[in-house]
Amino acid sequence: MIGIFHVFMWYFLLVLYKGQIKGAFGIYEPITYKTGCTLWGIFFIIAGVFIIGVTKYPTRSGKLGREISRILLFFYPLEFSVALTYSICSCSNLFQRQSDLTSVAEEAENTF
């Protein structure tokens, strides 16, 4: 499903990209074409086909892959909580006032 979504979104953006007119800032070039968004969709589709094949005929490597997936599923929420905590702490420091801040004009006057 994710792969099909990526491919359809790429096609939708292609239609929008081809239909745009040149504006004051030029023509917008979507980053999804430069990063190969449609290739992501194809990789997701191929991975899904392989997963379905492995579940029908399990092998030793398939069992190992499932164990690794269980370990990764444990670490994903841990990684998310660390990233969320870090971003909250970083954003909370943005709004603290510092008394030693000076304006650009004051800095320029002090250098002369």
N, CA, C and O atoms as a MOPAC input file, in Angstrom:
PM7 MOZYME 1SCF
protein

 N      0.81900 1    -1.19400 1     0.00000 1
 C      0.00000 1     0.00000 1     0.00000 1
 C      0.86800 1     1.26500 1     0.00000 1
 O      0.56300 1     2.23500 1    -0.69300 1
 N      1.94600 1     1.24200 1     0.78000 1
 C      2.81600 1     2.42100 1     0.83100 1
 C      3.47500 1     2.64000 1    -0.52700 1
 O      3.58500 1     3.77500 1    -0.99100 1
 N      3.90900 1     1.56900 1    -1.15800 1
 C      4.54400 1     1.69200 1    -2.46600 1
 C      3.59900 1     2.23700 1    -3.52000 1
 O      3.98400 1     3.09200 1    -4.31700 1
 N      2.37200 1     1.75300 1    -3.53000 1
 C      1.37900 1     2.24700 1    -4.48700 1
 C      1.08400 1     3.72200 1    -4.22300 1
 O      0.91700 1     4.50200 1    -5.16000 1
 N      1.02000 1     4.10000 1    -2.95100 1
 C      0.80800 1     5.50500 1    -2.60200 1
 C      1.93500 1     6.38200 1    -3.14000 1
 O      1.67900 1     7.45200 1    -3.69200 1
 N      3.19000 1     5.93300 1    -2.98000 1
 C      4.32600 1     6.71000 1    -3.47900 1
 C      4.26800 1     6.87500 1    -4.99200 1
 O      4.51900 1     7.96100 1    -5.51300 1
 N      3.94100 1     5.81200 1    -5.68600 1
 C      3.89000 1     5.88900 1    -7.14900 1
 C      2.77100 1     6.82600 1    -7.59800 1
 O      2.97200 1     7.64600 1    -8.49400 1
 N      1.58800 1     6.71100 1    -6.97800 1
 C      0.48300 1     7.59600 1    -7.36300 1
 C      0.75700 1     9.05400 1    -7.00600 1
 O      0.40300 1     9.95300 1    -7.76800 1
 N      1.38300 1     9.29700 1    -5.85800 1
 C      1.71800 1    10.68300 1    -5.50100 1
 C      2.74900 1    11.25000 1    -6.47000 1
 O      2.69600 1    12.43200 1    -6.80900 1
 N      3.69100 1    10.41400 1    -6.92000 1
 C      4.65900 1    10.88500 1    -7.89600 1
 C      3.95800 1    11.26900 1    -9.19300 1
 O      4.28200 1    12.29100 1    -9.79900 1
 N      2.99300 1    10.44600 1    -9.62100 1
 C      2.25300 1    10.74700 1   -10.83900 1
 C      1.42100 1    12.02100 1   -10.67000 1
 O      1.35000 1    12.84600 1   -11.58100 1
 N      0.79600 1    12.17500 1    -9.51000 1
 C      0.00500 1    13.36900 1    -9.23300 1
 C      0.88000 1    14.62400 1    -9.27400 1
 O      0.48800 1    15.63800 1    -9.85200 1
 N      2.05400 1    14.55700 1    -8.66500 1
 C      2.96200 1    15.70100 1    -8.70000 1
 C      3.48600 1    15.96100 1   -10.10800 1
 O      3.73700 1    17.10800 1   -10.47800 1
 N      3.65200 1    14.90000 1   -10.89100 1
 C      4.08600 1    15.07800 1   -12.27500 1
 C      3.04300 1    15.85200 1   -13.06200 1
 O      3.38700 1    16.74600 1   -13.83500 1
 N      1.76700 1    15.51700 1   -12.87400 1
 C      0.68900 1    16.22800 1   -13.56200 1
 C      0.66500 1    17.69200 1   -13.12600 1
 O      0.50100 1    18.58300 1   -13.96000 1
 N      0.82700 1    17.94600 1   -11.82400 1
 C      0.84900 1    19.32400 1   -11.33600 1
 C      2.06500 1    20.08100 1   -11.85900 1
 O      1.96600 1    21.25600 1   -12.21300 1
 N      3.22000 1    19.40200 1   -11.90900 1
 C      4.45300 1    20.03400 1   -12.36400 1
 C      4.37300 1    20.40300 1   -13.84000 1
 O      4.82400 1    21.47600 1   -14.23800 1
 N      3.80500 1    19.52400 1   -14.64500 1
 C      3.69500 1    19.79500 1   -16.08600 1
 C      2.67700 1    20.88800 1   -16.38000 1
 O      2.80000 1    21.57700 1   -17.39300 1
 N      1.68200 1    21.06500 1   -15.53000 1
 C      0.63400 1    22.03400 1   -15.79200 1
 C      0.88400 1    23.41700 1   -15.23800 1
 O      0.06200 1    24.31200 1   -15.43000 1
 N      2.00400 1    23.61600 1   -14.55300 1
 C      2.23200 1    24.92400 1   -13.95200 1
 C      2.74600 1    25.93200 1   -14.98400 1
 O      3.35300 1    25.56800 1   -15.99100 1
 N      2.48600 1    27.19500 1   -14.70200 1
 C      2.95400 1    28.26900 1   -15.57100 1
 C      4.07800 1    29.00200 1   -14.87200 1
 O      4.20400 1    28.94600 1   -13.64900 1
 N      4.89200 1    29.68800 1   -15.65100 1
 C      6.02600 1    30.38900 1   -15.06700 1
 C      5.51800 1    31.59600 1   -14.28800 1
 O      4.83900 1    32.46600 1   -14.83300 1
 N      5.86000 1    31.63000 1   -13.00200 1
 C      5.42900 1    32.71000 1   -12.13700 1
 C      6.53500 1    33.72100 1   -11.91700 1
 O      7.53000 1    33.73100 1   -12.64200 1
 N      6.36400 1    34.56800 1   -10.92200 1
 C      7.34100 1    35.61000 1   -10.62200 1
 C      8.67100 1    35.01500 1   -10.15500 1
 O      9.72900 1    35.60300 1   -10.38400 1
 N      8.62100 1    33.86100 1    -9.50800 1
 C      9.83500 1    33.24800 1    -8.98700 1
 C     10.32900 1    32.10100 1    -9.85100 1
 O     11.20800 1    31.34900 1    -9.42900 1
 N      9.78700 1    31.95200 1   -11.04200 1
 C     10.19500 1    30.87200 1   -11.92600 1
 C      9.29000 1    29.66800 1   -11.77800 1
 O      8.18400 1    29.76100 1   -11.24700 1
 N      9.77700 1    28.53800 1   -12.25600 1
 C      9.01700 1    27.29300 1   -12.19800 1
 C      9.51400 1    26.48400 1   -11.01400 1
 O     10.71800 1    26.32000 1   -10.82200 1
 N      8.57400 1    25.97800 1   -10.22000 1
 C      8.90400 1    25.17000 1    -9.05700 1
 C      9.33300 1    23.77900 1    -9.49600 1
 O      8.62600 1    23.12000 1   -10.25900 1
 N     10.47600 1    23.33500 1    -9.02200 1
 C     10.94500 1    21.99000 1    -9.29100 1
 C     10.77700 1    21.15800 1    -8.02900 1
 O     11.50100 1    21.36800 1    -7.05500 1
 N      9.84600 1    20.22800 1    -8.02500 1
 C      9.60100 1    19.44300 1    -6.81500 1
 C     10.81500 1    18.61300 1    -6.41400 1
 O     11.49500 1    18.03500 1    -7.26200 1
 N     11.07200 1    18.56300 1    -5.13300 1
 C     12.22400 1    17.80800 1    -4.62600 1
 C     11.99400 1    16.30600 1    -4.76800 1
 O     12.94500 1    15.52500 1    -4.74900 1
 N     10.72500 1    15.90100 1    -4.90900 1
 C     10.44900 1    14.46500 1    -5.02500 1
 C     11.01600 1    13.87700 1    -6.30400 1
 O     11.30500 1    12.68100 1    -6.35200 1
 N     11.18300 1    14.68600 1    -7.34000 1
 C     11.78100 1    14.16800 1    -8.56900 1
 C     13.28600 1    14.04600 1    -8.42400 1
 O     13.89900 1    13.13600 1    -8.98300 1
 N     13.87900 1    14.95900 1    -7.67400 1
 C     15.32600 1    14.90100 1    -7.49100 1
 C     15.72500 1    13.78200 1    -6.53800 1
 O     16.83000 1    13.25200 1    -6.64600 1
 N     14.85100 1    13.41300 1    -5.61100 1
 C     15.15800 1    12.34200 1    -4.66200 1
 C     14.66700 1    10.98900 1    -5.13000 1
 O     14.98500 1     9.97500 1    -4.50900 1
 N     13.91700 1    10.94400 1    -6.18600 1
 C     13.44800 1     9.67800 1    -6.73100 1
 C     12.32300 1     9.05800 1    -5.93200 1
 O     12.40100 1     7.88700 1    -5.55900 1
 N     11.28700 1     9.81800 1    -5.66500 1
 C     10.16700 1     9.34900 1    -4.84900 1
 C      9.50900 1     8.11200 1    -5.44900 1
 O      9.08500 1     7.22000 1    -4.71500 1
 N      9.42200 1     8.05100 1    -6.75300 1
 C      8.79500 1     6.88600 1    -7.37100 1
 C      9.62400 1     5.62600 1    -7.16100 1
 O      9.06800 1     4.53000 1    -7.09000 1
 N     10.94900 1     5.76300 1    -7.05900 1
 C     11.79100 1     4.60700 1    -6.78000 1
 C     11.52100 1     4.06000 1    -5.38200 1
 O     11.57200 1     2.85000 1    -5.16200 1
 N     11.23500 1     4.95000 1    -4.44300 1
 C     10.87800 1     4.48400 1    -3.09500 1
 C      9.65600 1     3.59200 1    -3.18800 1
 O      9.61300 1     2.52600 1    -2.57400 1
 N      8.66100 1     4.02200 1    -3.95500 1
 C      7.44300 1     3.22900 1    -4.10400 1
 C      7.72200 1     1.87100 1    -4.70600 1
 O      7.16500 1     0.86400 1    -4.26700 1
 N      8.58900 1     1.83800 1    -5.71700 1
 C      8.91900 1     0.56100 1    -6.35700 1
 C      9.64200 1    -0.34800 1    -5.37500 1
 O      9.38700 1    -1.55100 1    -5.34100 1
 N     10.55100 1     0.22000 1    -4.56700 1
 C     11.24800 1    -0.59100 1    -3.56400 1
 C     10.28000 1    -1.14100 1    -2.52400 1
 O     10.41600 1    -2.28900 1    -2.09900 1
 N      9.29600 1    -0.32900 1    -2.10700 1
 C      8.30100 1    -0.81000 1    -1.15500 1
 C      7.48100 1    -1.95500 1    -1.75000 1
 O      7.18700 1    -2.93600 1    -1.06600 1
 N      7.11600 1    -1.82600 1    -3.02200 1
 C      6.33300 1    -2.87500 1    -3.66900 1
 C      7.14400 1    -4.16500 1    -3.77600 1
 O      6.62800 1    -5.24700 1    -3.49400 1
 N      8.40100 1    -4.05700 1    -4.17800 1
 C      9.25400 1    -5.24600 1    -4.29300 1
 C      9.47300 1    -5.88300 1    -2.92300 1
 O      9.44700 1    -7.10800 1    -2.80000 1
 N      9.68700 1    -5.06400 1    -1.89300 1
 C      9.86000 1    -5.60500 1    -0.54300 1
 C      8.60100 1    -6.31700 1    -0.08100 1
 O      8.68600 1    -7.36200 1     0.56400 1
 N      7.43300 1    -5.77200 1    -0.39900 1
 C      6.18200 1    -6.42800 1    -0.03400 1
 C      6.02500 1    -7.76900 1    -0.71000 1
 O      5.54900 1    -8.72100 1    -0.09200 1
 N      6.41900 1    -7.86500 1    -1.97800 1
 C      6.34300 1    -9.14000 1    -2.70100 1
 C      7.25300 1   -10.17300 1    -2.03900 1
 O      6.86100 1   -11.32700 1    -1.86200 1
 N      8.47100 1    -9.75700 1    -1.67400 1
 C      9.38800 1   -10.68500 1    -1.00900 1
 C      8.87500 1   -11.12300 1     0.35900 1
 O      9.03300 1   -12.28400 1     0.73900 1
 N      8.26200 1   -10.20500 1     1.09800 1
 C      7.73000 1   -10.55200 1     2.41700 1
 C      6.60700 1   -11.56700 1     2.29200 1
 O      6.52700 1   -12.51200 1     3.07600 1
 N      5.74300 1   -11.37400 1     1.31000 1
 C      4.66000 1   -12.34100 1     1.09400 1
 C      5.23400 1   -13.70600 1     0.72800 1
 O      4.73900 1   -14.73000 1     1.20100 1
 N      6.26400 1   -13.73300 1    -0.10100 1
 C      6.89300 1   -15.00200 1    -0.46800 1
 C      7.53900 1   -15.69300 1     0.71900 1
 O      7.45800 1   -16.91600 1     0.83500 1
 N      8.16900 1   -14.94900 1     1.59000 1
 C      8.82300 1   -15.53000 1     2.76000 1
 C      7.80100 1   -16.06800 1     3.75100 1
 O      8.03700 1   -17.10200 1     4.37600 1
 N      6.67500 1   -15.39000 1     3.90400 1
 C      5.67500 1   -15.87900 1     4.85100 1
 C      5.00600 1   -17.15600 1     4.35700 1
 O      4.56100 1   -17.97400 1     5.16200 1
 N      4.93100 1   -17.33300 1     3.04100 1
 C      4.34900 1   -18.57500 1     2.51400 1
 C      5.29800 1   -19.74500 1     2.68200 1
 O      4.86800 1   -20.85600 1     2.99400 1
 N      6.58700 1   -19.50600 1     2.47800 1
 C      7.60100 1   -20.55500 1     2.58100 1
 C      8.70300 1   -20.08400 1     3.53500 1
 O      9.73800 1   -19.59400 1     3.08400 1
 N      8.49000 1   -20.22700 1     4.85300 1
 C      9.48400 1   -19.71400 1     5.79900 1
 C     10.78900 1   -20.51000 1     5.74300 1
 O     10.79900 1   -21.73500 1     5.62500 1
 N     11.87200 1   -19.76600 1     5.83200 1
 C     13.19800 1   -20.36900 1     5.87900 1
 C     13.88000 1   -19.89800 1     7.15600 1
 O     13.31800 1   -19.13300 1     7.94000 1
 N     15.10700 1   -20.37500 1     7.34300 1
 C     15.85800 1   -19.96000 1     8.53200 1
 C     16.13500 1   -18.46000 1     8.50200 1
 O     16.05400 1   -17.79200 1     9.53300 1
 N     16.46300 1   -17.92800 1     7.32100 1
 C     16.74200 1   -16.49500 1     7.21800 1
 C     15.47500 1   -15.67600 1     7.45500 1
 O     15.54300 1   -14.56500 1     7.98000 1
 N     14.32900 1   -16.21800 1     7.07300 1
 C     13.07200 1   -15.53300 1     7.33100 1
 C     12.77900 1   -15.43900 1     8.81000 1
 O     12.30200 1   -14.41200 1     9.29300 1
 N     13.06800 1   -16.51800 1     9.53700 1
 C     12.86800 1   -16.50300 1    10.98600 1
 C     13.82100 1   -15.51800 1    11.64600 1
 O     13.44000 1   -14.81900 1    12.58400 1
 N     15.05300 1   -15.45900 1    11.16400 1
 C     16.01700 1   -14.50200 1    11.68900 1
 C     15.55800 1   -13.07600 1    11.40200 1
 O     15.70000 1   -12.18800 1    12.24200 1
 N     15.01100 1   -12.86500 1    10.21900 1
 C     14.51100 1   -11.53100 1     9.87300 1
 C     13.36900 1   -11.09300 1    10.77000 1
 O     13.27200 1    -9.92000 1    11.13100 1
 N     12.49800 1   -12.03700 1    11.13300 1
 C     11.39800 1   -11.69600 1    12.03400 1
 C     11.91600 1   -11.34000 1    13.42200 1
 O     11.38000 1   -10.44200 1    14.07100 1
 N     12.94800 1   -12.03200 1    13.88100 1
 C     13.53100 1   -11.70600 1    15.19500 1
 C     14.17900 1   -10.33100 1    15.17000 1
 O     14.06500 1    -9.56700 1    16.12900 1
 N     14.85100 1   -10.01900 1    14.08500 1
 C     15.46000 1    -8.68600 1    13.95700 1
 C     14.37400 1    -7.62200 1    13.90700 1
 O     14.54000 1    -6.54500 1    14.47900 1
 N     13.27300 1    -7.90700 1    13.23600 1
 C     12.16200 1    -6.95500 1    13.18100 1
 C     11.58000 1    -6.70300 1    14.56800 1
 O     11.21900 1    -5.57200 1    14.89500 1
 N     11.48800 1    -7.74400 1    15.37600 1
 C     10.99700 1    -7.55200 1    16.74500 1
 C     11.91900 1    -6.64400 1    17.54300 1
 O     11.45700 1    -5.79500 1    18.30500 1
 N     13.22100 1    -6.82300 1    17.36600 1
 C     14.18000 1    -5.96200 1    18.07400 1
 C     14.04800 1    -4.52400 1    17.60600 1
 O     14.04400 1    -3.59800 1    18.41800 1
 N     13.94100 1    -4.33600 1    16.28500 1
 C     13.80800 1    -2.97900 1    15.75100 1
 C     12.50800 1    -2.32000 1    16.18700 1
 O     12.47900 1    -1.11600 1    16.44500 1
 N     11.43700 1    -3.09400 1    16.27300 1
 C     10.16600 1    -2.53600 1    16.73100 1
 C     10.25000 1    -2.05800 1    18.17000 1
 O      9.50900 1    -1.15800 1    18.56600 1
 N     11.12600 1    -2.63800 1    18.94600 1
 C     11.34100 1    -2.15800 1    20.30800 1
 C     12.09900 1    -0.83700 1    20.29200 1
 O     11.80400 1     0.05300 1    21.09000 1
 N     13.07200 1    -0.69600 1    19.39400 1
 C     13.91700 1     0.49300 1    19.39400 1
 C     13.28800 1     1.69700 1    18.70200 1
 O     13.70800 1     2.82400 1    18.96300 1
 N     12.29700 1     1.50400 1    17.83000 1
 C     11.66200 1     2.63900 1    17.16100 1
 C     10.98100 1     3.59000 1    18.15000 1
 O     11.20700 1     4.79700 1    18.06000 1
 N     10.15800 1     3.10700 1    19.08800 1
 C      9.57800 1     4.04100 1    20.07000 1
 C     10.63900 1     4.69400 1    20.94700 1
 O     10.49800 1     5.85000 1    21.34600 1
 N     11.70700 1     3.94500 1    21.24500 1
 C     12.79800 1     4.51900 1    22.04200 1
 C     13.46500 1     5.66500 1    21.27700 1
 O     13.73100 1     6.72300 1    21.84700 1
 N     13.73100 1     5.45500 1    20.00100 1
 C     14.34000 1     6.50400 1    19.17600 1
 C     13.41600 1     7.71400 1    19.06500 1
 O     13.87000 1     8.85600 1    19.13200 1
 N     12.12600 1     7.46100 1    18.89600 1
 C     11.16300 1     8.55500 1    18.80100 1
 C     11.11700 1     9.36600 1    20.09000 1
 O     11.07600 1    10.59600 1    20.04600 1
 N     11.12400 1     8.69100 1    21.23100 1
 C     11.06000 1     9.41500 1    22.51000 1
 C     12.33000 1    10.23400 1    22.74100 1
 O     12.25700 1    11.34100 1    23.27500 1
 N     13.48000 1     9.71300 1    22.35000 1
 C     14.72200 1    10.48200 1    22.48700 1
 C     14.69800 1    11.70800 1    21.57800 1
 O     15.08500 1    12.79700 1    22.00100 1
 N     14.24900 1    11.54300 1    20.34100 1
 C     14.17500 1    12.66900 1    19.40800 1
 C     13.17200 1    13.71600 1    19.88300 1
 O     13.42100 1    14.91700 1    19.77300 1
 N     12.04400 1    13.26100 1    20.40800 1
 C     11.02900 1    14.19200 1    20.90400 1
 C     11.54400 1    14.96200 1    22.11400 1
 O     11.35900 1    16.17600 1    22.20200 1
 N     12.18300 1    14.27100 1    23.03900 1
 C     12.74800 1    14.93500 1    24.21300 1
 C     13.80800 1    15.94900 1    23.81200 1
 O     13.84600 1    17.05600 1    24.34900 1
 N     14.66700 1    15.57700 1    22.87300 1
 C     15.71600 1    16.48500 1    22.41500 1
 C     15.12600 1    17.72800 1    21.75700 1
 O     15.59500 1    18.84000 1    22.00000 1
 N     14.10200 1    17.54600 1    20.92600 1
 C     13.50300 1    18.69800 1    20.24100 1
 C     12.77200 1    19.60900 1    21.22400 1
 O     12.80600 1    20.83100 1    21.07500 1
 N     12.11600 1    19.03300 1    22.22100 1
 C     11.43200 1    19.86200 1    23.22400 1
 C     12.44400 1    20.65900 1    24.02900 1
 O     12.24500 1    21.84900 1    24.27400 1
 N     13.52600 1    20.01500 1    24.44100 1
 C     14.55800 1    20.73000 1    25.19900 1
 C     15.23000 1    21.80900 1    24.35000 1
 O     15.54500 1    22.88900 1    24.85100 1
 N     15.44900 1    21.52000 1    23.06700 1
 C     16.08100 1    22.51600 1    22.18900 1
 C     15.15600 1    23.69800 1    21.95100 1
 O     15.60800 1    24.84300 1    21.93100 1
 N     13.87200 1    23.43700 1    21.77200 1
 C     12.92900 1    24.52200 1    21.52000 1
 C     12.66900 1    25.34600 1    22.76800 1
 O     12.38000 1    26.53800 1    22.67000 1
 N     12.76500 1    24.73600 1    23.93100 1
 C     12.53100 1    25.50400 1    25.15700 1
 C     13.64400 1    26.51600 1    25.39300 1
 O     13.41700 1    27.54500 1    26.02900 1
 N     14.84700 1    26.23800 1    24.89000 1
 C     15.95600 1    27.18000 1    25.03700 1
 C     15.85400 1    28.34900 1    24.06700 1
 O     16.55400 1    29.34500 1    24.24700 1
 N     15.02200 1    28.26500 1    23.06500 1
 C     14.90700 1    29.34800 1    22.09200 1
 C     14.25300 1    30.58900 1    22.67900 1
 O     14.55900 1    31.70800 1    22.26800 1
 N     13.37000 1    30.39900 1    23.62100 1
 C     12.59200 1    31.51600 1    24.13300 1
 C     13.14100 1    32.11300 1    25.41900 1
 O     12.52400 1    33.00900 1    25.99400 1
 N     14.28300 1    31.63600 1    25.87600 1
 C     14.89400 1    32.22900 1    27.06100 1
 C     15.61700 1    33.50300 1    26.65300 1
 O     16.35100 1    33.52600 1    25.66500 1
 N     15.40400 1    34.55700 1    27.42100 1
 C     16.05500 1    35.83500 1    27.11200 1
 C     17.47800 1    35.83100 1    27.63400 1
 O     17.76900 1    35.35500 1    28.73100 1
 N     18.33600 1    36.36900 1    26.82000 1
 C     19.73100 1    36.49400 1    27.23000 1
 C     20.04700 1    37.97800 1    27.31600 1
 O     19.70300 1    38.75000 1    26.42100 1
 N     20.70200 1    38.36700 1    28.39300 1
 C     20.94800 1    39.78900 1    28.62600 1
 C     22.11300 1    40.31500 1    27.79800 1
 O     22.22100 1    41.52800 1    27.62100 1
 N     22.97400 1    39.46900 1    27.29100 1
 C     24.14000 1    39.93300 1    26.55100 1
 C     23.90000 1    40.05300 1    25.04500 1
 O     24.85500 1    40.23100 1    24.28900 1
 N     22.66300 1    39.96200 1    24.60000 1
 C     22.35900 1    40.11800 1    23.18400 1
 C     22.36700 1    41.59100 1    22.79700 1
 O     21.80800 1    42.43100 1    23.50200 1
 N     22.99600 1    41.89100 1    21.68500 1
 C     23.01800 1    43.25300 1    21.16900 1
 C     22.53200 1    43.22900 1    19.73300 1
 O     22.58000 1    42.19200 1    19.07100 1
 N     22.06800 1    44.36300 1    19.25600 1
 C     21.58700 1    44.43300 1    17.88400 1
 C     22.75700 1    44.54500 1    16.91100 1
 O     23.89600 1    44.78900 1    17.31000 1
 N     22.45700 1    44.36600 1    15.65400 1
 C     23.48600 1    44.44800 1    14.63000 1
 C     24.04700 1    45.85500 1    14.55300 1
 O     25.24900 1    46.03700 1    14.35900 1
 N     23.17600 1    46.86000 1    14.70400 1
 C     23.64000 1    48.25200 1    14.64700 1
 C     24.60000 1    48.54900 1    15.79400 1
 O     25.61700 1    49.21200 1    15.58900 1
 N     24.29400 1    48.07300 1    16.98500 1
 C     25.18900 1    48.30100 1    18.12600 1
 C     26.54200 1    47.61500 1    17.92400 1
 O     27.58100 1    48.17000 1    18.28100 1
 N     26.52800 1    46.42300 1    17.35700 1
 C     27.77700 1    45.72000 1    17.08800 1
 C     28.61300 1    46.49000 1    16.07000 1
 O     29.83300 1    46.58400 1    16.20700 1
 N     27.95200 1    47.04400 1    15.04300 1
 C     28.68100 1    47.79800 1    14.02700 1
 C     29.27200 1    49.07300 1    14.61900 1
 O     30.39400 1    49.44500 1    14.27500 1
 N     28.53400 1    49.75300 1    15.50700 1
 C     29.05000 1    50.96900 1    16.14200 1
 C     30.22800 1    50.64900 1    17.05900 1
 O     31.17200 1    51.43400 1    17.14300 1
 N     30.18500 1    49.53300 1    17.73100 1
 C     31.26700 1    49.17200 1    18.65300 1
 C     32.55200 1    48.80200 1    17.92900 1
 O     33.63100 1    48.92500 1    18.51000 1
 N     32.47600 1    48.35800 1    16.69900 1
 C     33.68700 1    47.99100 1    15.97800 1
 C     34.45100 1    49.19400 1    15.44200 1
 O     35.64600 1    49.09200 1    15.16500 1
 N     33.77100 1    50.34500 1    15.28900 1
 C     34.45500 1    51.54900 1    14.80800 1
 C     35.01100 1    52.26300 1    15.95400 1
 O     35.63400 1    53.31200 1    15.78600 1

